[in-house]
Amino acid sequence: MVYVTFMGTGGAFSTGPRGNLALLIENGNFRMVIESGPLLVHQLAAAGLEARDIDHIFISHSHGDHSLGFPMLALHRNTHPKLLHVYGASSTLDSLRILCAASYQGLKLLRNNIYWHPLSEAGREKVFIAEDLTLTTDVVPHPAGVPTLAARWDFLKGPSITFATDTIPNPTTIDLARGSDLLIHDASYSATLQPDIVPGPTFHSTARQAGEVARQAGCSHLALVHLSPEIGDSSEVLIEEARAGTGLQVTIPVDGQRVPMR
């Protein structure tokens, strides 16, 4: 059984019940964290885990609400002999090294127990994480100078999960997510609640746009994340906006929600 835990479902300015975006994928003894915002160690504790329980992490890009928790994760694992496998664009991994060096000078957080997996900033790449699991990534639109990756996890004889955040609807995400059992997509805005918003310049999506991506990709289930405080408590509105009158299954997960997938 594969489980997805939505440890945090908010955006950069989240307060209250929604923390910065962070996910956990589990399959037996395998655990992989997605994103490393400032609250990550606390989010892991809320899920009943410690930093040393995590052996794999994927970080989509270097913005602070997705990366600032990494030095704390490294600190908590600093004496743990088991490797931490870190996946991200080459420039994102460079930023993580700089963050660690600046945060804890002299502690040598970047010991031999971290293994860096630089992923392409130029296009699609597929890597085998485990015997029964592949990770496929591709570059999606985001501000210049901030390479951002969408990602897909395919379990042998299990589900496919695609993740895209901090981006706008684009053909790359649609193609990457094709046929996924679950698409986890940015919905920082609501076209219903914020009719005057123009999401393009900020490289974030509305719930309506996320629904369009899911339908074009043929995904059976859409989970909306990276919700802003302005819309985060309007679940029914966002669900109907994303559905747009179709039968698409849409959920608004809350922090700490654990979803089983077959």
N, C-alpha and C positions, 0 to 999 in steps of 0.2 A: 504494500500500500504506500502510495506517495502522499505526503501531506504538504500543504502550503500554509504557512503561518504569516499573517499580515501583522508584523510586529509594530509597524508604523504606517499610517496611511495619508499623512498630511504633506504639505509642501514646505517651502523654506520658512514661511512666516507662521507656521502652525503653533497654536497654543491650545491649552485645554485638553480635551480628550484625544486629539489626534497629534501624535508625534511625527517627527520627520520620517520620510518614507524608508522602510526597511522590511525585507521579506526573508523568510526562511523556507528552504525546500529540504524535505527529509524523505529518505527511503531506506528503511532499516537503520543501519549504523551510519549511513551517509547523511551529512548535513552541509548545506551550502547557504551562506548568507548573501543576500543581494542588497547592496548599498551599505554605506558606513557613515551615517549621519552622526551628529554630536551625541545623540542619546543611545547609541548602539549597545553599550555595555549594560545600561539599565533595561533596554528592551529585551536583551537576552535573558537577564535575570527574571524579568516578568514572564518569560516563556519557560522558566525553570532550568536555564542553561547558564554555563560559565563560558568565558572566552576560550578556555582550553578545550571546550567541547566542539569548537568549530575548526574544521580543517580546510575549508574552501570558502572563498568570498569573491563575488563579482561586483565591480563598481563601474557604473555606466559612464561617469564623467567626473571631472575634478571639482565641480562647484561644492561649496562648503556643506550644504545640507545633505550631500551624498558622500562626503569624504572626511569631514573633520573628526569623526569618531575613530578613524583608523589608528592614530597614535595610541589611543587608550586601549584598543583591542590588542595592538602589538605589545603594549606595556603589560597587560594582564596575562599575556602568553609568553612573556620574555624568558621565563625559566622552563617553559614547557618544551620538551625535546621533539615533539612531533611537528612535522612541517605544516605551515600554513600556506596553502596555495592561493595566490592572489591573481585574479584575472581582470584585465582592463586594457584600454588603449595604452600604447607606449607612453604617451605624454601624461596620461592619468597616473601611471605607475611612477613616473618621475616626480609628479606632484606629491604622491604619498611618501616617497623617500624624503622629500624636502620637509614635509609636515612633521615627520618623525624626528628628523634632525633638529628642527627648530623647537619642537615641543619638549624634548627631553635630551638636551645636550649632555654628552658624556655617558649616557646610559647604554649606548650601542643597541638601540632597539632593533636595528636591522641586522640581527645575527643570522647565523646559518639556518635558523629554523623558519625562514621565510623563503618561499620559492616563487619567483615572479614569472607570470605568464603574459608577456606582451602580445596584444591582439592587434590585428591590422586596423589602421586608421584610413585605409584606402578602399576597403570593400569587404566582401564576405569572407569569413574564416570559420572553419569547423575544427573543433578539438575534441578528443576523447577524454572525458574526465574520469570515467570509470568503465568497467567492462560492459555495463548495460546502459551507459549514459553518454550522450554527445551534447556539446554546447556549440551552438552556431551563433555568430554575431555579425552585425553589419552596421555601417555608419549611417546615422539618421541626421536630419537637419537640426542644427543648434547654432548659437552665435559663433561667428568666426573666432578661431583660436581655442575653441573648447570642443575637441573631438568627442562625440557622444555615440555610444553603442546601444542598439537594441539587441536583445538576446533571446535565444530559444533553447529550451531543454527538451530533448527527446529521450524518453526512457524506453528501452527495449521491452516490448510486450507491456508497455505502460503508457501513461499520458504524455502529451506534448504541451508545454507551457511556454508562452511568449510574453516578453516584458518590454514595454517601450514607454519611456518617460522623458519629460523635458524636451518634447518635440511636437511638431505639427503633423497632420496627416500627410503621408507620403507613400509613393509606390514601394519603397524598400521595406517599410514596416508591413505593408499589406502582403508582399511576397514572402517575407520571413515568417509571418504568422499564419500562412495558408494552412487551413485545416487543423489549427491548434485546438485542443480541448479547452484550453483556458487562455484568454488574452488579458493580461494585466496592463492597463493603459492609463496614461496621464489624462486627468480631467480637472485641470486647475480652474476652469471657468464653466459657467452655465450660460448657454445661449438663451435660455428661458428667463433666468433670473437677472442676467446682465446683457440685455439685448444690444447695448451700445458698445460692448467689448469687441475689440479687434485682436484676436489671440495671436495672429501671425507674427508681429514684431517681437513678442516675448518668447516665442518658440514653446508655447504651451497650448494645450488643446481644450476644447469644450467637451462636455459629455456627449453632445450631439455628434461631434466629429469622431470621438472615440467609438461610438456606435456605428458610424459609417465605415470606419476601418474594420471593425469586427465583422460586419456583414459582407464587405467586399472580400475579406480573407476567408470567409466561410467558417468562422470560429463559432463553436456552440455555446460558449460562456464568456462573458465580459465582466471583469472586475475593474471598477473605477478607483483610481488612487491619485495621490499627489493633490488632494483636495485643499482648496484655500479655506481660511476661516470664514469667508463670506458665504460660501455655499456648502460647507461641510455638514451642516445639520439639516439639509434639504434632500434627504435620500430619495423620497418618492418622486420628487420633481426631477431629480437627475436620472433616475431609472426610466421614467417615462420619456424624458428627452432623448436618452440613448436608444431606447427601443424604437422610437419614432413610428409607433403603430404596428411594429412587426412582432414576431414571436421570439426575438432574441432574448436569451436569458442574461439578465444584468443584475449584478449585486454591488452593493456599497459596503465593503467590509469595514468592520470597526477594529481598532487596535487590539491585538491579542487574539483575533479570530483565527482558528485553525480549521482548514478545509481539507477533507480527505478526497483523494482523486484515485480512480482505478484506471 
